[in-house]
């Protein structure tokens, strides 16, 4: 069960790290909307990681057994 959660949330963590590293090494000096601010760049990276996850598996982790929508 723990491994399933790690596999699902790992893309978000890697996206967050990637967004921050992109700001640190490539980002511009305030004129860019996303990469000019470390917070925006980090949030954008985590959003991209969230898009890469499998939504159906995330939903199944937070529902009880036998409970359906």
GUTORVEX-143469 format. One line per 2 residues: number of its first residue (from 1); their letters; for each residue x negated, y negated, z of N, C-alpha, C. Coordinates in steps of 0.1 Angstrom, whole numbers, plus 5000, padded with zeros to 4 digits. Each point is the difference from the previous one (the first is absolute). Example, Ala and Ser with C-alpha at 12.3 -4.5 7.8 and 13.67 -1.06 7.14 Angstrom:
! residues 2
1 = as = 4868/5057/5078/5009/4988/5000/4991/4988/5000 | 5004/4989/4993/4991/4989/5000/5008/4989/5008
//
This chain:
! residues 69
1 = xx = 4992/5012/5000/5008/4988/5000/4991/4987/5000 | 4990/5000/5008/4991/4989/5000/4993/4998/4987
3 = xx = 4996/5010/4994/4993/4999/4987/5009/4994/4989 | 5013/5003/5001/5010/4995/4990/5001/4985/5002
5 = xx = 5000/4995/5012/5001/4986/5003/4987/4993/4996 | 4989/5006/5002/4987/4994/4996/5000/4999/4984
7 = xx = 5004/5010/4993/5000/5000/4986/5009/4989/4994 | 5011/4997/5007/5009/4990/4996/4996/4986/5003
9 = xx = 4994/4998/5011/4996/4986/5004/4986/4997/4996 | 4992/5009/4995/4986/4998/4995/5000/4990/4989
11 = xx = 5009/5001/4990/4999/4990/4989/5002/4985/5005 | 5009/4999/5010/5002/4986/5005/4987/4995/5007
13 = xx = 4994/5009/5008/4988/4996/5007/4989/4996/4990 | 4998/5009/4989/4990/4997/4990/5003/4988/4992
15 = xx = 5013/4997/4998/5004/4988/4993/4997/4987/5008 | 5002/5001/5013/4997/4989/5009/4985/4997/5000
17 = xx = 4992/5011/5001/4986/4998/5000/4995/4995/4986 | 5006/5005/4990/4996/4996/4986/5004/4985/4998
19 = xx = 5011/4996/5005/5004/4986/4999/4991/4990/5007 | 4995/5004/5012/4991/4992/5007/4986/5000/4994
21 = xx = 4996/5012/4995/4987/5000/4993/5000/4992/4987 | 5011/5000/4993/5002/4992/4988/4998/4986/5003
23 = xx = 5007/4995/5011/4998/4986/5004/4986/4997/5004 | 4993/5009/5007/4987/4997/5005/4990/4999/4989
25 = xx = 5001/5009/4990/4989/5001/4989/5004/4992/4987 | 5013/5000/4997/5004/4995/4987/5009/4987/5001
27 = xx = 5007/4999/5011/5010/4989/5002/4995/4986/4996 | 5009/4991/4997/4996/4987/4996/5001/4990/5011
29 = xx = 4997/4988/4998/4999/4990/5011/5013/4991/5001 | 5011/5006/5004/5012/4993/5003/5009/4997/4988
31 = xx = 4996/5001/4988/5008/4996/4989/5009/5012/4995 | 4998/5012/5005/5008/5011/4996/5010/5003/5011
33 = xx = 5012/5004/4995/5011/5002/5010/4997/5012/5008 | 4996/5011/4994/4998/5013/5008/4986/5001/5005
35 = xx = 4990/4998/4993/4986/5002/5004/4994/4989/5007 | 5006/4988/5001/4994/4988/5007/5002/5001/5015
37 = xx = 5008/5009/5005/5002/5001/5014/4999/5015/5004 | 4992/5002/5011/4998/5014/5004/5013/5007/5004
39 = xx = 5009/4993/5006/5013/5006/5005/5008/5005/4987 | 5001/4991/4991/5008/5003/4987/4994/5012/4993
41 = xx = 4987/5000/4999/4993/5010/4993/5002/5014/5007 | 4999/5000/5013/5001/5012/5008/5015/5005/4999
43 = xx = 5009/4991/5001/5014/5004/4999/5004/5006/4986 | 4994/4993/4990/5002/5005/4986/4994/5014/4998
45 = xx = 4989/5002/5006/4993/5013/4999/5008/5011/5007 | 5006/4997/5012/5008/5009/5007/5013/5003/4992
47 = xx = 5006/4990/4994/5012/5002/4992/4997/5009/4988 | 4989/4999/4994/4996/5008/4989/4998/5015/5004
49 = xx = 4994/5002/5012/4999/5013/5006/5013/5006/5004 | 5010/4992/5004/5013/5004/5004/5008/5005/4987
51 = xx = 4997/4993/4989/5007/5004/4988/4995/5014/4995 | 4988/5003/5003/4994/5013/4996/5004/5012/5008
53 = xx = 5007/4998/5012/5005/5011/5008/5012/5006/4994 | 5003/5012/5005/5012/5007/4995/5012/4997/5010
55 = xx = 5009/4992/4995/5011/4995/5008/5009/5011/5006 | 5002/5010/4993/5009/5011/5005/4994/5007/5012
57 = xx = 4987/5002/5000/4993/5006/5011/5000/4991/5012 | 4998/4987/4998/5000/4991/5012/5014/5000/5006
59 = xx = 5010/5000/4992/5014/5000/5006/5002/5013/5008 | 4995/5012/4995/5002/5012/5007/4993/5001/5013
61 = xx = 4989/4992/5002/4993/5000/5013/5008/4993/5011 | 5009/4991/4996/5007/4992/5010/5014/5004/5002
63 = xx = 5005/5010/4993/5013/5006/5002/4999/5012/5009 | 5011/5003/5007/5000/5012/5008/5004/5012/4992
65 = xx = 4996/5012/5004/5004/5012/4993/5014/5002/5000 | 5006/5003/4989/5014/5002/4999/5008/4987/4997
67 = xx = 4994/4989/5002/5007/4987/4998/4998/4996/4985 | 5011/4997/4993/4999/4996/4986/5007/4986/4999
69 = x = 4996/4993/4989/5006/4987/4998/5013/5001/4993
//
